[in-house]
Every structure is written in structure tokens, then in C-alpha cells.
Amino acid sequence: HDMNSPLHSMSLRSRIYVSTGLLVSVCCVASGISWFGETAVMSKIAEYEQAERTSSQVLAIDRSVQELKAKSENYVHSGSESARLAAERLLQELFQQIADTQPLPGSGPFAGLLSEMTEHLKTFGEQLHLASQERAIRRSLVIDQLPEKAEEVQQAIRELQHTMDASQTSDSQATLVDVVQAFSEGRMHLLQYLIDPSADKLDQMLLALHRAETRVASLDKADSDSFRQCCGQLSQRLAEFQQLSLRAVQATRGYLFYSNVVMAGEISEFVYYSNEVKRFVDKEQQRNRFERTTAANRTRTLSIVASVAALVFAGFLATGLSYSIIRPISSLTDAFRRLAEGETLDDIPGTDRSDEIGRMSRAAQVFSAKNQETHDLLIRSQSLSAELAKKAKAIEETNLELDNFAYVASHDLKAPLRGCLLYT
């Protein structure tokens, strides 16, 4: 490590704070990646659950569509009022189901399909109403008006028979019989058409009624005013019956057109769009399932990478801190131990650092210098003690010599004195 690098110029506290901050930042980044990944997965799960709910609603719509198709076909074939009411009730339920269907997020085509279904459903409802109106008109004509008008024609025929007198020829009577027969044939062909509509039966009905009117017109040449009046009344009744018959035919055609063509086409279109909605929801579910799996795998991979990166970075920081702090502190601790034992160290590690360890190393260097001075002072003290001992011994020897000299001198001085004293 370069001792002049910014890392070594920082204090231990700053270095620990920076390392801890970096480690916390890495952990935060890893946690953020996991959080964003989990958020994406949860979002996909929410979209999938929404698709599941929409799929359930679409399946309910599809079941209602199939039921509406069956009800409408039942109404077409039977003309039952209960079947029509059931179809209308189911129609309103379908409107509500489509309105309650939650669109998939970000799915414009799905909303467009639902809108198309609503439009076709509205058209189907309108055609069902028109078909019911035409059927009601047909029913009124067939059950009420046509029988009443047929009775009026028969009454006019009976009145015409009463006005015939003996002067009229058998040809007139045969013509009247032909009129009755033609009217009966026309009425029979009309009933056959109403039961099983076909162009042949309609043509036969029109021919028979036209024949009846033509034969009545041939009877109008008689001389009797009352007979001619009855013929005119019968012609009018026949024309009215033909007009009502054509209106019944028109109502039958309108009912069949609305029910067999328009309604069937609309319900077919509605079934088509219902199937399209189901296919679209299925595709959305498959796409969402794939995206959810992809997001989960991506989140797992990113989390593993972030965790490994955090571990590697933590190991790198721990190694760097151990190399830059723990090892110097251990070496410095051993140096202080040796200094405490009184040793003198020539090389103390970390004196070139600018942090706390550097200051402690320089303090240890001072301690080492103090130990050296103490050692030098001890040596000098020991040397001085030896010199003092030598000087003390020399002094003792000198004192001993002086004592001896004093003794000798004293002895020598005392001898003359004794002699003097003896002579005295």
C-alpha cells in the first residue's frame, strides 16, 4: 500500500466510517435490487390475478352467450313468449356482465373487443324486439284478423247465395261454387305458408284468390241490383282478405328475416367476439405467466449477483481494514510490550503514517528514545559508581597511610620526650 494514498492519509475513525458506509451502501443496493425485483414480480402476480378474474368473467359471458343462443333458437322455433322473455332477461344480464368485466391493464384490443360485443348485443336486442313485434303482428293477423275477415267473406258468399233467384242460370251457380272453392284453396295455401313458408305456397294462394276475384267479377254482369251489390261486397271482402293475407305473409317474412337471418348473424358475430375475447385472455395469461417467470428468474439472478458482490466487497473491506489497521496495531502492541520490558527498538512500524497508528508509533519511538537515554544514564551511573568505589578505596588507603604516618610520627615524637623526662 502506498502510504501517501488518500486512504492512508485518513484517520482510523474516518476510514472505518467510510468502509462501513460503503458496506452499508452495497447492502442497500442489494436490498434495492431485491425490492425492485420483488415489486416487479408482485406486479406480474397482480396482473396474473387480474387476468384470472377477467378470464372467469369472460367464461361467464361465454356461458351466457351460449345460453342466449339456445334461448333465441328456442324462440325462433317455438315462438314461445316465455322463451322471448328469458332471452331478453339474459340479454340484460349479458350487458351487465360485459360492463362489469375488468379490462386487462394496457390492453387496448381487449377493450375494443368488449365494445364490439356490446354493439352486437345491442343490435341483437333491437332485432329481437323487431322480431317479437313482427311475430305479434303475425299472431294477431293469423289468430284474430284473418279468421274474422274469412268469416266476413263467407258471410258475403252466403248473402250472395240468398240473392240468387231462379232466373239465374246454372253457370252462375257453378261460378259461385268455383268462387267458394277458389277461396277455400287460397285460405288453405295461406295456412300452409304460415306453417311452412315457401314461395310455391304463396304463389298458389295468390292464384287461388285471384281466381276467386275473377269469378266474382264475372258474376257482376247479372241484371239484379241486389245480386250485383252482393257481388261487389264479396269482391271487396276478398280484396281485404288478400290484403290481410299479404300482410301476414310480410309479417312472417319479417319475423323469419329478423330471427333466422339478422338475429342468427348477430348471435354468430357475438359468439365470434366472445371466442376472440377468450383467446385474447388466454394469450394474456400465457404472456403474463412467462413474464412473471422471467421477472422471478431475473430477480433471483440479480439478488444472487448483488449478494455475492456484497460478500466480495465486504471481504475486500475486511481484508483492507485488517491489513491497514489490525496488523499495524498488532505490531505496535508488540512494540509497546517490548518497550515496557525496557527494550530499545531501532525500527518501530507505522511511524510514516499520518493517522492514529502513526501518532502511536511516533510516541513509541519517543518511548524507545527515553529507554535508550535511561539505559545510557544507567550505564553512566554504573560507571560513576565504579569510579566512586575506586576513589573511596583510594581514600581509605590514603587514610590508612595517614594513620600509619601519624602513629609513626607520634611514636617518634614521643621518644625524645620520654628521654627528657627521664633525665629530668
matplotlib code that plots the C-alpha trace (Angstrom):
import matplotlib.pyplot as plt

x = [0.0, 1.2, 1.5, 0.8, -2.5, -5.7, -6.7, -3.6, -4.0, -7.3, -7.8, -8.8, -12.2, -12.8, -11.5, -13.9, -16.8, -16.1, -15.7, -18.9, -20.7, -19.5, -20.6, -24.0, -24.3, -23.6, -26.1, -28.7, -28.1, -28.5, -31.7, -32.9, -32.4, -34.2, -37.0, -37.4, -37.3, -39.9, -42.1, -41.9, -42.8, -45.7, -46.9, -46.8, -48.7, -51.3, -51.6, -52.0, -54.6, -56.4, -56.2, -57.6, -60.6, -61.1, -60.9, -63.6, -65.8, -65.2, -66.1, -69.3, -70.0, -69.3, -71.7, -74.4, -73.8, -74.3, -77.4, -78.7, -78.1, -80.1, -82.9, -83.1, -83.1, -85.9, -87.8, -87.3, -88.6, -91.3, -92.3, -92.8, -93.4, -91.5, -88.5, -88.5, -88.7, -85.9, -83.8, -84.4, -83.6, -80.4, -79.6, -79.8, -77.6, -75.0, -75.0, -74.3, -71.6, -69.8, -70.0, -68.6, -65.7, -62.5, -60.2, -56.7, -54.1, -52.6, -54.8, -56.5, -57.6, -59.4, -61.5, -62.2, -63.5, -65.8, -67.0, -67.8, -69.6, -71.7, -72.6, -73.6, -75.5, -77.4, -78.2, -79.3, -81.6, -83.1, -83.6, -85.2, -87.6, -88.4, -88.9, -91.2, -93.2, -93.5, -94.5, -97.1, -98.5, -98.4, -100.2, -102.8, -103.4, -103.5, -105.5, -107.8, -108.0, -107.7, -110.4, -112.6, -112.1, -112.6, -115.9, -116.9, -116.0, -118.1, -121.0, -120.8, -120.9, -124.0, -125.7, -124.8, -126.4, -129.6, -129.9, -129.7, -133.1, -134.5, -133.8, -130.0, -128.5, -126.7, -123.5, -123.8, -124.3, -121.3, -119.3, -120.3, -119.2, -115.9, -115.5, -116.1, -113.7, -111.0, -111.3, -111.0, -107.9, -106.4, -107.1, -105.6, -102.5, -102.2, -102.3, -99.7, -97.5, -97.8, -96.9, -94.1, -93.3, -92.4, -92.7, -94.8, -97.5, -97.6, -98.0, -100.8, -102.5, -102.4, -103.6, -106.5, -107.6, -107.2, -109.3, -111.9, -112.0, -112.1, -115.0, -116.9, -116.3, -117.9, -121.0, -121.3, -122.9, -126.3, -129.3, -130.3, -129.1, -129.1, -127.1, -124.6, -124.4, -123.6, -121.0, -119.3, -119.4, -117.9, -115.1, -114.3, -114.2, -111.9, -109.6, -109.5, -108.7, -106.0, -104.5, -104.5, -103.0, -100.2, -99.6, -99.5, -97.0, -95.0, -95.0, -94.0, -91.2, -90.1, -90.2, -88.2, -85.7, -85.1, -85.0, -83.3, -81.0, -80.3, -80.6, -78.7, -76.0, -75.7, -75.5, -72.9, -70.9, -71.3, -70.1, -67.2, -66.2, -66.7, -64.3, -61.8, -62.0, -61.3, -58.4, -57.1, -57.4, -55.6, -52.8, -52.5, -52.4, -49.7, -47.7, -48.1, -47.1, -44.0, -43.2, -43.8, -41.4, -38.8, -39.1, -38.7, -35.7, -34.2, -34.8, -33.3, -30.2, -29.8, -30.2, -27.6, -25.2, -25.8, -25.3, -22.1, -20.9, -21.7, -19.9, -16.9, -16.9, -17.3, -14.4, -12.3, -13.1, -12.4, -9.1, -8.1, -9.0, -7.2, -4.1, -4.2, -5.4, -5.2, -1.8, -0.1, -2.0, -0.7, 2.8, 2.5, 1.2, 4.1, 6.5, 4.9, 5.2, 8.9, 9.3, 7.5, 10.1, 12.7, 14.0, 15.1, 13.8, 15.7, 12.7, 9.1, 6.4, 4.0, 6.0, 5.5, 1.6, -0.4, -3.3, -3.6, -1.4, 1.3, 1.0, 1.2, 4.2, 5.9, 5.0, 6.6, 9.6, 9.8, 9.5, 12.2, 14.4, 13.6, 14.5, 17.8, 18.5, 17.6, 19.9, 22.7, 22.1, 22.2, 25.5, 26.9, 25.6, 27.2, 30.5, 30.3, 29.6, 32.7, 34.8, 33.4, 34.2, 37.8, 38.1, 36.7, 39.1, 42.0, 40.8, 40.7, 44.2, 45.3, 43.6, 45.3, 48.6, 47.9, 47.0, 50.2, 52.2, 50.6, 51.3, 54.9, 55.2, 53.6, 55.9, 58.9, 58.0, 57.2, 60.6, 62.6, 60.1, 60.5, 64.2, 63.8, 61.5, 63.9, 66.8, 64.8]
y = [0.0, 3.5, 5.4, 8.7, 7.4, 9.2, 6.1, 6.2, 9.9, 9.4, 8.9, 5.5, 6.7, 8.2, 5.1, 2.9, 5.2, 5.2, 1.5, 1.0, 3.5, 1.7, -1.7, -0.3, 1.3, -2.1, -3.8, -1.0, -1.6, -5.3, -4.7, -2.2, -4.7, -7.3, -4.9, -3.7, -7.3, -8.4, -5.4, -6.4, -10.0, -8.8, -6.6, -9.5, -11.6, -8.9, -8.7, -12.5, -12.5, -9.7, -11.9, -14.8, -12.7, -11.4, -14.9, -16.0, -13.1, -13.9, -17.6, -16.4, -14.2, -17.1, -19.4, -16.6, -16.2, -20.0, -19.8, -16.8, -18.6, -21.6, -19.3, -17.3, -20.5, -21.8, -18.6, -18.8, -22.4, -22.2, -18.6, -19.0, -15.8, -17.3, -18.1, -14.5, -13.1, -15.4, -14.2, -10.6, -11.2, -13.0, -10.1, -7.6, -9.9, -10.0, -6.2, -6.1, -8.8, -7.0, -3.7, -5.4, -7.1, -5.5, -4.8, -6.0, -3.2, -1.8, -3.9, -1.7, -4.6, -6.2, -3.1, -2.9, -6.5, -5.8, -2.7, -4.7, -7.3, -4.6, -3.1, -6.6, -7.3, -4.0, -4.9, -8.4, -6.8, -4.5, -7.3, -9.5, -6.7, -6.2, -10.0, -10.1, -7.2, -8.9, -12.2, -10.3, -8.7, -12.2, -13.7, -11.0, -11.4, -15.2, -15.7, -12.7, -10.6, -13.3, -15.6, -12.6, -11.5, -15.1, -15.2, -11.9, -13.4, -16.5, -14.2, -12.3, -15.6, -16.7, -13.4, -13.8, -17.3, -15.9, -13.3, -15.8, -16.5, -19.0, -16.8, -17.1, -20.0, -23.0, -21.4, -18.7, -21.2, -23.2, -20.0, -19.3, -22.8, -22.2, -18.9, -20.8, -23.5, -21.0, -19.1, -22.3, -23.2, -19.8, -20.0, -23.4, -22.4, -19.4, -21.6, -23.9, -21.0, -19.7, -23.2, -23.8, -20.7, -21.3, -19.3, -22.0, -21.9, -18.1, -18.2, -20.8, -18.7, -15.6, -17.5, -19.0, -15.7, -14.0, -16.7, -16.2, -12.4, -13.0, -15.4, -12.9, -10.2, -12.5, -12.8, -9.0, -8.9, -10.1, -7.8, -7.9, -4.9, -6.7, -9.5, -7.0, -5.3, -8.6, -9.4, -6.1, -6.7, -10.1, -8.7, -6.1, -8.8, -11.0, -8.0, -7.2, -10.9, -10.9, -7.7, -9.1, -12.3, -10.4, -8.5, -11.8, -13.1, -9.9, -10.2, -13.9, -12.9, -10.1, -12.3, -15.0, -12.5, -10.9, -14.3, -16.5, -14.0, -10.9, -12.4, -15.5, -13.4, -11.1, -14.0, -15.6, -12.4, -12.2, -15.8, -15.0, -12.0, -14.0, -16.6, -13.9, -12.4, -15.9, -16.4, -12.9, -13.5, -16.9, -15.3, -12.6, -15.2, -17.1, -13.9, -12.8, -16.2, -16.1, -12.5, -13.5, -16.4, -14.3, -11.5, -14.0, -15.6, -12.2, -11.1, -14.2, -13.8, -10.1, -10.9, -13.6, -11.4, -8.5, -10.8, -12.2, -8.7, -7.6, -10.5, -9.9, -6.2, -7.0, -9.4, -6.9, -4.2, -6.6, -7.6, -4.0, -3.0, -5.9, -5.1, -1.4, -1.4, -4.7, -5.8, -2.4, -2.3, -5.8, -4.9, -1.7, -3.6, -5.9, -2.9, -1.3, -4.6, -4.8, -1.1, -1.8, -4.5, -1.9, -2.9, -0.3, -0.7, 0.6, 0.2, 0.9, 0.1, 2.8, 5.9, 7.1, 7.0, 10.2, 8.6, 7.5, 4.5, 6.8, 9.0, 6.0, 4.7, 8.1, 8.0, 4.5, 5.9, 8.6, 5.9, 3.9, 7.0, 7.5, 3.9, 4.5, 7.6, 5.7, 2.9, 5.3, 7.0, 3.7, 2.8, 6.2, 5.8, 2.4, 3.8, 6.6, 4.2, 2.2, 5.3, 6.4, 3.0, 3.2, 6.7, 5.6, 2.8, 5.1, 7.5, 4.6, 3.6, 7.3, 7.5, 4.3, 5.6, 8.9, 6.9, 4.9, 8.1, 9.8, 6.8, 6.6, 10.4, 10.3, 7.5, 9.2, 12.5, 10.7, 9.1, 12.3, 13.5, 10.3, 10.8, 14.3, 13.3, 10.5, 12.9, 15.3]
z = [0.0, -0.8, 2.4, 0.6, -0.8, 0.3, 2.3, 4.4, 4.9, 6.6, 10.3, 11.6, 12.5, 9.1, 7.4, 9.5, 8.8, 5.1, 5.0, 7.0, 4.7, 1.6, 3.0, 4.0, 0.5, -1.1, 1.2, 0.3, -3.4, -3.0, -0.9, -3.5, -6.3, -4.4, -3.6, -7.2, -8.3, -5.8, -6.8, -10.4, -9.5, -7.3, -10.1, -12.5, -9.9, -9.6, -13.4, -13.5, -10.8, -12.7, -15.8, -13.8, -12.7, -16.2, -17.5, -15.1, -16.1, -19.8, -19.2, -17.5, -20.5, -22.9, -20.9, -21.1, -24.8, -25.4, -23.3, -25.2, -28.4, -27.2, -25.9, -29.1, -31.2, -29.0, -29.5, -33.3, -33.5, -30.9, -30.8, -27.1, -25.2, -22.2, -24.4, -25.6, -22.1, -21.0, -23.9, -23.1, -19.4, -20.4, -22.7, -19.9, -17.8, -20.6, -20.8, -17.0, -17.3, -20.0, -18.1, -15.0, -16.9, -15.7, -18.7, -18.7, -17.9, -21.1, -23.3, -25.9, -28.1, -25.2, -24.6, -28.3, -28.4, -25.4, -27.2, -30.3, -28.2, -26.7, -30.1, -31.5, -28.3, -28.8, -32.4, -31.3, -28.7, -31.4, -33.8, -31.1, -30.3, -34.0, -34.4, -31.5, -32.9, -36.3, -34.6, -32.6, -35.7, -37.4, -34.4, -34.4, -38.1, -38.1, -34.9, -34.9, -38.1, -40.8, -39.3, -38.8, -42.4, -43.7, -41.8, -43.5, -46.9, -46.1, -44.9, -48.2, -50.1, -48.1, -48.8, -52.5, -52.4, -50.9, -53.6, -56.4, -57.9, -60.3, -63.3, -62.9, -64.8, -63.5, -64.8, -62.2, -59.5, -60.8, -60.9, -57.2, -56.3, -58.1, -56.1, -52.8, -53.9, -55.0, -51.7, -49.7, -51.7, -51.2, -47.5, -47.3, -49.1, -46.8, -43.7, -45.3, -46.0, -42.4, -41.1, -43.6, -45.6, -49.3, -52.5, -54.2, -51.5, -51.7, -55.5, -55.2, -52.6, -54.8, -57.9, -56.0, -54.5, -57.9, -59.5, -56.8, -57.5, -61.3, -61.0, -58.7, -61.3, -64.0, -61.8, -61.6, -65.1, -63.8, -64.1, -60.4, -58.5, -55.2, -56.8, -58.2, -54.8, -53.1, -55.8, -55.2, -51.4, -51.9, -54.2, -51.5, -48.8, -51.0, -51.6, -47.9, -47.1, -49.7, -48.3, -44.8, -46.1, -47.8, -44.5, -42.7, -45.3, -44.8, -41.1, -41.4, -43.7, -41.4, -38.4, -40.2, -41.5, -38.1, -36.3, -38.9, -40.6, -38.6, -35.1, -36.1, -37.7, -34.7, -32.3, -34.5, -34.5, -30.8, -30.3, -32.6, -30.5, -27.3, -28.6, -29.6, -26.1, -24.6, -26.9, -26.1, -22.3, -22.7, -24.6, -22.0, -19.2, -21.1, -21.7, -18.1, -16.8, -19.0, -17.9, -14.3, -14.5, -16.3, -13.7, -10.9, -12.5, -13.3, -9.7, -8.3, -10.6, -9.7, -6.0, -6.1, -8.0, -5.6, -2.6, -4.0, -4.8, -1.3, 0.2, -2.1, -1.3, 2.4, 2.3, 0.4, 3.0, 5.8, 4.2, 3.6, 7.2, 8.6, 6.5, 7.2, 10.8, 12.6, 11.5, 12.3, 15.7, 16.5, 15.5, 17.5, 20.6, 20.5, 20.2, 23.3, 25.1, 24.3, 25.3, 28.5, 29.2, 28.8, 25.3, 22.9, 19.3, 16.4, 13.9, 15.0, 12.4, 11.2, 12.0, 8.4, 8.8, 9.3, 11.3, 14.9, 14.4, 13.1, 16.1, 18.4, 16.5, 16.9, 20.6, 20.8, 19.1, 21.9, 24.5, 22.8, 22.8, 26.5, 27.2, 25.4, 27.4, 30.6, 29.6, 28.8, 32.2, 33.9, 32.2, 33.2, 36.7, 36.9, 35.6, 38.1, 40.9, 40.0, 39.9, 43.2, 44.7, 43.4, 44.8, 48.1, 48.2, 47.4, 50.1, 52.5, 51.6, 51.9, 55.3, 56.3, 55.3, 57.1, 60.2, 60.0, 59.4, 62.4, 64.5, 63.5, 63.9, 67.2, 68.3, 67.0, 68.7, 72.0, 72.3, 72.8, 75.3, 77.3, 77.3, 78.5, 81.2, 82.4, 82.6, 84.5]

ax = plt.figure().add_subplot(projection="3d")
ax.plot(x, y, z, "-o")
ax.set_aspect("equal")
plt.show()
